[in-house]
Amino acid sequence: SPIDDGTSVSGALGAGLRASKACKSGELLVSLPRSCQLSYDGSTEPNLLQLISKVPDELWGAKLALQVLKERILGPDSPFHSYIDNLPMGVPGIPLFFSPDAIRALEQYPPLSEQVKKRCRWLLSFSSEHLSGLPGSSADPFQGTPVDANILGWALAMTTSRAFRVRGPQHPAALLPLIDMSNHSFAPNCEVKPGPAGSVEMVASRDISAEEDLLLSYGMLDNTFLLLDYGFLVPSNPYDTVLIRYDPIMFEAGQLLAQGQGAPPDDAPDLGSAAFQQQLLTEMQLLGHKANLELAFGRSLQRCSPRLLAVARLFTAASAAEVRGRSADDLGAWDQPLSLINEVKALRMVAGVAAMLLTRFPTTLEQDRRALAGGPAGGPKLPPDVRAAVQLRAEKKAVLSEVLQDIGHRIRGLASQTVPHGAAEAYRESVTQGPGGQKRKFSTSSRKPKMRNGKGFG
Ligand SMILES: C[S@@+](CC[C@H](N)C(=O)[O-])C[C@H]1O[C@@H](n2cnc3c(N)ncnc32)[C@H](O)[C@@H]1O
């Protein structure tokens, strides 16, 4: 049996695992042999493999979902029968199952509502194109049992909320019975790793007392991903982000908002249109056929992603000379400002973009908080799915508010140093403090740009 003496099933956050005795750090709690891991890796069923091959690789959860359905349909003939029988009937917190009201509430944050709609569309189109004609055909892996978008949606929710990729993303995901009853914490006390002979092990990552919940970290995931795949979010999640798509107009609007200026003169060049800017934007993969337009604000990103900072520095550079010799990586490094003046302008632009995003939400953070507390006059309690949607968008607004506060603080620190007397020394002081107050390496704009190790942008 994979069940070790140190674990027992308990009932927090749905079901969970709890230590029934004290465990030492490094102690093996669960060892799951290869034969107890549910995956399509090594499957020899040609019809099923054929169907799985029609699912795009990025939808790895859906590939595994087809295997889960096959086992479910096999019933008592499946070695995973009791495991599948004990899976939840649904994961109501997952937006795939939200009511239209909750989806509307989610639309305030399009990066998530678009993902949800994309998944729904995929479920419907895959079912009609590849599943509806299977019963009675020789290509049917499901023994004549009809499989539709609803049941595929259930299986997808099971895999996205429970599957592990212990051996890395190049290996198919697997469901790990018992281990997958562990709930999530960013301060976990257990970890899962590959064991000998294809087994998977869950071990204590610190000393654990008897009766403590056994918790794993599902990853440093932001709330969008947690809600989309797992159906819950973490308030004040340190890894939460606000995603935006790159668009020069957004930076222009951010600049105007931050500086309180009117529209630029008609003959002003478009932001980002100069040749040196185009070249660096291409290097940042924001232009060209490999373009990836995703930028982010976030608590763990030192407030914004390096590319967002890089764009703001580039757009506020006075001329090509100011960025000469700088790589795209240099431009996005907090510790490598172009100049004091440019840094103030760039941070104002970043703050302007964050402020603009905040004003784009139809409701304010305060309104969301009141709705979550039960409405202005102790109004009706929100249904759970609407509540989750409102909570998600409130968390995003909180991230932006913190970014604004933090950047404002940083700008004030820099702006107070613009007086000529002693400016260099004072500036040196101000930029050696990162947004979180941590010491950063100072470098002047005239020094040779540092070679970076090509980590690239994510
Ligand atoms: C891998 S399963 C864990 C076992 C699950 N609680 C059960 O009842 O089967 C992941 C699911 O557990 C719940 N969950 C796990 N960690 C959570 C947390 N920190 N807060 C809220 N729900 C959590 C979510 O419903 C999530 O989709």
PDBQT file of the ligand as one rigid body, heavy atoms in Angstrom, charges set to zero:
ROOT
HETATM    1  C1  LIG A 501      -4.902  18.514  -5.328  1.00  0.00    +0.000 C 
HETATM    2  S1  LIG A 501      -6.491  18.839  -4.748  1.00  0.00    +0.000 S 
HETATM    3  C2  LIG A 501      -6.296  18.722  -3.010  1.00  0.00    +0.000 C 
HETATM    4  C3  LIG A 501      -7.344  17.846  -2.370  1.00  0.00    +0.000 C 
HETATM    5  C4  LIG A 501      -8.727  18.450  -2.326  1.00  0.00    +0.000 C 
HETATM    6  N1  LIG A 501      -8.861  19.364  -1.198  1.00  0.00    +0.000 N 
HETATM    7  C5  LIG A 501      -9.820  17.399  -2.263  1.00  0.00    +0.000 C 
HETATM    8  O1  LIG A 501     -10.793  17.592  -1.526  1.00  0.00    +0.000 OA
HETATM    9  O2  LIG A 501      -9.730  16.401  -2.966  1.00  0.00    +0.000 OA
HETATM   10  C6  LIG A 501      -6.622  20.543  -5.114  1.00  0.00    +0.000 C 
HETATM   11  C7  LIG A 501      -7.932  21.177  -4.704  1.00  0.00    +0.000 C 
HETATM   12  O3  LIG A 501      -8.002  21.361  -3.295  1.00  0.00    +0.000 OA
HETATM   13  C8  LIG A 501      -8.522  22.646  -2.951  1.00  0.00    +0.000 C 
HETATM   14  N2  LIG A 501      -7.440  23.416  -2.306  1.00  0.00    +0.000 N 
HETATM   15  C9  LIG A 501      -6.148  23.041  -2.194  1.00  0.00    +0.000 A 
HETATM   16  N3  LIG A 501      -5.428  23.958  -1.529  1.00  0.00    +0.000 NA
HETATM   17  C10 LIG A 501      -6.268  24.945  -1.224  1.00  0.00    +0.000 A 
HETATM   18  C11 LIG A 501      -6.123  26.195  -0.552  1.00  0.00    +0.000 A 
HETATM   19  N4  LIG A 501      -4.951  26.596  -0.063  1.00  0.00    +0.000 N 
HETATM   20  N5  LIG A 501      -7.220  26.973  -0.421  1.00  0.00    +0.000 NA
HETATM   21  C12 LIG A 501      -8.410  26.589  -0.916  1.00  0.00    +0.000 A 
HETATM   22  N6  LIG A 501      -8.622  25.421  -1.576  1.00  0.00    +0.000 NA
HETATM   23  C13 LIG A 501      -7.569  24.608  -1.717  1.00  0.00    +0.000 A 
HETATM   24  C14 LIG A 501      -8.956  23.257  -4.272  1.00  0.00    +0.000 C 
HETATM   25  O4  LIG A 501     -10.308  22.919  -4.477  1.00  0.00    +0.000 OA
HETATM   26  C15 LIG A 501      -8.088  22.551  -5.287  1.00  0.00    +0.000 C 
HETATM   27  O5  LIG A 501      -8.666  22.486  -6.575  1.00  0.00    +0.000 OA
ENDROOT
TORSDOF 0
